[in-house]
Amino acid sequence: MRCKVSWFVPQIAVALVGYGYGGSVFHAPLIRAVPRLRLAVVVTSRREQVAAIPGARAAATLAEALDDPQIKLVVVVTPSASHFEVARQALRAGKHVVVDKPFALRVAEADELLALAGRHGCLLSVYQNRRWDGDFRTVRRLIEQGSLGAVYHYEAHFDRFRLKAREVWRDQPGPGSGILYDLGSHLIDQALVLFGMPRAVTADVFAQRPGARAIDYFHLVLDYGPMRAILHGAMLVPGRGPHFSVHGDAASFLKYGMDPQEEALAAGRAPAGDDPANYGVLISANGEKRVIETLDGDYPCFYEQMADSMEHGAPLPVNPADSRDGLAVIEAALRSASERRTVEFP
């Protein structure tokens, strides 16, 4: 009788740096949902919350996590202004790194991280989870299939209604605060995935709410020759319009409502599909209307692909050069708003 041979593949030990909303809602549950990953360490002062995570321990400092030889992947979910420094220390320690968006605050910082990852032979990716939103995946498929014809107008909104700023770092003055770096990073990344880098950016960016101390309004117009991509985010929108409006020479596509994955994760539930009431409508040039079922969202796919990259050399889930380009758009938008002019790219 032949012996049964079993192959044991050890899990990849992960250190999560930061356990605020992003770390606890988006990253910890998704890392734990991937069997090949093991959330081993969480760098945070919230020890009691970490104690509820099976197999994980709290670390008081970043150095404690980086000194652990078992840790192979470091996920950075700290306030935006510290992304660069935390990622730099992790790369210098020889760890693979995932940085939550925004990648950094400036293109120069992103370039330094890219170079550092190359020198140390480490993988580096950016958590742009909205690539796996069901509605964005649906828009992308319709465009790639040619269902809209040649696209001439693309508009994406990330609007909310919050009369008062919250007592959190995102709503307070400081580097990396405000919704352009926060919500805008998502919309910019999606536009670059679909259309690449624009020729120029014209932007209106400011603090709109009474007493607001950080950017809470942005309106970006990306120049793609005969096509325009409009990216908009605001905090004073009680009644929201379409999340996506895409118009081509063959059809238009209108999609209301946001992807439900964040709401489900925040409530501790497994993400489900889109509400049929929010399915988008494809309107042909002759006026015919057709409801388009929203593709399922798939946030865990990011970490599945990251594990594939580490184990098998597969492509990264997000090329950090893409997020570097996103920072270039943010820098151009801020300059455009400040100087009240269109900023062209070389």
C-alpha positions in Angstrom: 0.0 0.0 0.0 1.4 3.4 -1.0 1.7 6.0 1.6 -0.6 9.1 1.4 1.5 12.1 0.8 0.2 15.4 2.1 1.7 18.7 1.1 1.6 21.4 3.8 1.7 25.0 2.6 2.4 27.3 5.5 0.2 30.4 5.7 1.7 33.8 4.9 2.0 35.7 8.2 0.6 39.3 7.9 1.2 42.3 10.1 -1.6 44.9 10.0 -0.3 48.4 11.0 -3.3 50.4 12.2 -6.7 49.3 13.5 -9.0 52.2 12.9 -12.0 52.0 10.6 -10.0 51.0 7.6 -8.0 48.3 9.4 -10.9 46.8 11.3 -13.5 47.0 8.6 -11.7 46.6 5.3 -8.5 44.8 5.9 -8.7 42.5 8.9 -11.8 40.6 7.8 -10.6 40.3 4.2 -7.1 39.1 5.2 -8.7 36.5 7.4 -11.1 35.5 4.6 -8.1 34.3 2.5 -7.0 30.8 3.7 -3.4 31.3 2.5 -3.0 34.4 4.8 -2.8 34.5 8.5 -3.3 37.8 10.4 -0.6 37.4 13.0 0.1 40.8 14.3 -1.8 44.1 14.6 0.1 47.2 15.5 -2.3 49.2 17.6 -3.1 50.5 21.0 -6.5 48.7 20.9 -5.4 45.5 22.5 -8.8 44.5 23.7 -10.2 44.5 20.1 -7.3 42.6 18.8 -7.7 40.0 21.5 -11.0 39.0 19.8 -9.2 38.1 16.6 -8.3 34.4 16.7 -4.5 33.8 16.3 -3.6 37.5 16.3 -1.6 39.5 18.8 -1.3 43.2 19.4 2.1 44.9 19.0 2.8 48.3 20.6 5.2 49.5 17.9 6.0 49.0 14.3 9.5 47.9 15.2 8.1 45.0 17.2 6.2 43.8 14.1 9.1 44.3 11.7 11.5 42.4 14.0 9.3 39.3 13.8 11.0 37.0 11.2 7.7 35.2 10.6 6.0 38.3 9.2 6.3 38.3 5.4 3.6 40.9 4.5 3.0 44.3 6.1 -0.3 46.1 5.4 -0.2 49.9 6.1 -3.5 51.3 7.2 -2.3 54.3 9.2 -3.4 58.0 8.6 -2.4 59.0 5.1 0.4 61.3 6.1 2.3 58.4 7.6 1.9 55.9 4.7 5.2 56.8 3.2 7.3 56.5 6.3 5.7 53.3 7.5 6.0 51.6 4.1 9.6 52.8 3.8 10.5 51.2 7.1 8.8 47.9 6.2 10.5 47.7 2.8 13.9 48.4 4.4 13.1 45.5 6.8 12.7 43.2 3.8 8.9 42.8 4.0 6.4 42.8 1.2 4.1 45.7 1.6 0.5 46.7 0.8 -0.3 50.4 1.4 -3.9 51.6 1.7 -4.8 54.4 -0.6 -3.5 57.1 -1.0 -0.2 55.4 -1.8 1.6 58.5 -0.4 1.1 62.2 -0.4 3.4 63.2 -3.3 4.7 61.6 -6.5 8.3 61.9 -5.2 7.4 59.8 -2.2 5.8 57.2 -4.4 8.9 57.1 -6.7 11.1 56.5 -3.6 9.0 53.6 -2.4 9.0 52.0 -5.9 12.8 52.3 -6.1 13.2 51.0 -2.5 11.0 47.9 -3.3 13.1 47.2 -6.3 16.4 47.5 -4.4 15.2 45.1 -1.7 13.4 42.7 -4.0 10.1 43.3 -2.2 6.6 43.3 -3.6 4.7 46.5 -3.2 1.0 47.1 -4.0 -1.7 49.6 -3.1 -5.1 48.8 -1.8 -7.4 50.2 -4.4 -10.4 48.1 -3.4 -12.9 50.1 -5.5 -11.6 48.3 -8.6 -13.6 45.4 -7.2 -16.8 47.3 -6.7 -19.6 45.5 -8.5 -20.9 48.7 -10.2 -17.4 49.7 -11.4 -16.8 46.1 -12.7 -20.1 46.4 -14.6 -19.2 49.8 -16.1 -15.8 48.4 -17.1 -17.3 45.4 -18.8 -19.9 47.5 -20.7 -17.1 49.8 -22.0 -14.8 46.9 -22.9 -17.6 45.0 -24.7 -18.4 48.1 -26.7 -22.0 48.3 -25.4 -21.8 52.1 -25.3 -19.9 52.6 -28.5 -17.2 55.2 -28.4 -17.3 56.8 -24.9 -17.4 60.6 -24.9 -18.6 61.4 -21.4 -17.8 59.6 -18.2 -18.9 60.9 -14.8 -18.5 59.3 -11.4 -19.7 60.7 -8.1 -18.8 59.9 -4.5 -21.2 62.1 -2.6 -22.3 62.1 1.0 -24.4 64.2 3.3 -22.7 65.3 6.5 -23.5 68.8 7.7 -20.7 68.9 10.2 -17.1 67.7 10.1 -16.3 64.8 12.4 -13.6 64.7 15.0 -11.4 62.4 13.0 -8.1 63.1 11.2 -9.6 63.0 7.8 -11.8 66.0 8.6 -9.1 68.0 10.3 -6.4 70.2 8.7 -3.2 68.5 7.9 -1.3 66.7 5.2 -3.3 64.0 3.5 -6.6 65.0 5.1 -9.8 65.8 3.2 -11.9 63.9 0.7 -9.7 64.4 -2.4 -7.0 62.1 -1.0 -9.7 59.9 0.6 -12.6 59.5 -1.8 -11.0 61.1 -4.8 -8.2 58.5 -4.8 -10.9 55.9 -5.6 -12.5 57.8 -8.5 -9.1 58.8 -10.0 -7.9 55.2 -9.9 -11.0 54.0 -11.6 -10.7 56.6 -14.4 -7.1 55.7 -15.0 -8.0 52.0 -15.1 -10.5 52.7 -17.8 -8.8 55.4 -19.9 -5.2 55.8 -18.8 -3.6 59.1 -18.0 -5.4 62.3 -19.2 -3.8 65.1 -21.2 -4.8 67.7 -18.6 -6.7 68.3 -15.4 -9.0 71.2 -14.5 -10.2 71.2 -10.9 -12.2 73.0 -8.3 -11.2 71.9 -4.8 -12.0 73.6 -1.5 -13.6 73.4 2.0 -17.3 74.0 1.4 -19.2 73.3 4.7 -19.4 76.2 7.2 -16.5 75.8 9.6 -14.9 73.0 7.5 -11.1 72.9 7.9 -10.3 70.2 5.3 -11.2 69.7 1.7 -14.8 68.5 1.5 -15.6 69.3 -2.2 -13.8 68.4 -5.4 -14.8 68.6 -9.0 -12.2 67.3 -11.5 -12.4 67.4 -15.3 -9.9 65.0 -17.0 -9.1 65.8 -20.6 -9.0 62.8 -22.9 -9.2 64.7 -26.2 -12.8 64.4 -27.4 -13.7 62.6 -24.2 -14.1 64.1 -20.7 -14.1 62.3 -17.4 -15.7 64.2 -14.6 -15.0 63.1 -11.0 -17.0 64.7 -8.3 -17.2 64.4 -4.5 -19.0 66.5 -2.0 -20.4 66.3 1.6 -23.5 68.4 1.2 -25.6 66.2 -1.1 -28.9 65.0 0.6 -30.4 63.6 -2.6 -27.8 61.8 -4.7 -27.8 61.5 -8.4 -26.2 58.7 -10.4 -23.0 57.1 -9.1 -22.0 56.5 -12.7 -23.1 58.3 -15.8 -21.4 57.1 -19.0 -22.4 58.3 -22.5 -21.2 56.9 -25.8 -22.3 57.2 -29.4 -24.3 54.0 -29.1 -25.8 54.1 -25.6 -25.8 55.7 -22.2 -25.5 53.8 -18.9 -26.9 55.2 -15.6 -26.2 53.6 -12.3 -27.5 54.7 -8.9 -26.5 53.6 -5.4 -23.1 52.5 -4.0 -21.5 49.1 -3.8 -22.9 47.3 -0.7 -19.7 45.6 0.4 -18.5 48.4 2.7 -21.9 48.6 4.5 -21.9 44.8 5.0 -18.4 44.7 6.3 -19.0 47.5 8.7 -22.0 45.7 10.0 -20.0 42.5 10.4 -21.9 40.7 7.6 -20.6 38.8 4.6 -21.0 41.1 1.5 -24.0 40.3 -0.7 -24.9 41.3 -4.2 -26.3 44.6 -5.3 -29.9 45.5 -4.6 -31.9 44.9 -7.8 -33.6 48.3 -7.2 -30.2 49.8 -7.9 -29.4 47.9 -11.1 -28.2 50.3 -13.8 -30.0 51.1 -17.0 -28.6 51.0 -20.5 -30.3 53.4 -22.8 -29.6 52.9 -26.5 -29.4 55.7 -29.1 -33.0 54.9 -30.2 -34.3 55.2 -26.7 -34.6 51.5 -25.9 -33.9 50.8 -22.2 -32.5 47.7 -20.7 -31.8 46.9 -17.0 -28.2 45.6 -16.5 -27.7 43.3 -13.5 -24.8 44.5 -11.4 -21.8 42.2 -11.3 -20.9 41.0 -7.9 -18.3 42.9 -6.0 -15.2 41.1 -4.8 -13.0 42.8 -2.3 -11.3 39.6 -1.1 -10.0 39.2 -4.6 -7.3 41.8 -3.8 -5.7 39.7 -1.1 -6.2 36.5 -3.1 -4.2 38.1 -5.9 -1.6 39.4 -3.4 -1.1 35.8 -2.1 -0.7 34.6 -5.7 1.9 37.3 -6.3 3.9 36.2 -3.2 3.6 32.5 -3.8 3.7 32.2 -7.5 5.0 35.5 -9.0 1.6 36.3 -10.4 0.9 40.0 -11.3 0.2 42.2 -8.4 -3.4 43.0 -7.7 -2.6 46.7 -8.2 0.6 47.9 -9.9 2.0 50.7 -7.6 2.9 52.7 -10.7 -0.8 53.1 -11.3 -1.3 54.7 -7.9 1.8 56.8 -8.5 0.0 58.2 -11.6 -3.1 58.8 -9.4 -1.0 61.0 -7.1 0.2 62.9 -10.1 -3.4 63.7 -10.9 -4.1 64.8 -7.3 -1.0 67.1 -7.4 -2.2 68.5 -10.7 -5.8 69.0 -9.3 -4.5 70.9 -6.3 -2.3 73.1 -8.4 -5.2 73.7 -10.9 -7.6 74.7 -8.1 -4.9 76.9 -6.4 -3.9 78.7 -9.6 -7.4 78.6 -11.2 -6.1 77.1 -14.5 -5.9 73.9 -16.4 -2.7 71.9 -15.7 -1.3 69.8 -18.5 0.7 66.6 -18.2 4.0 66.3 -20.1 
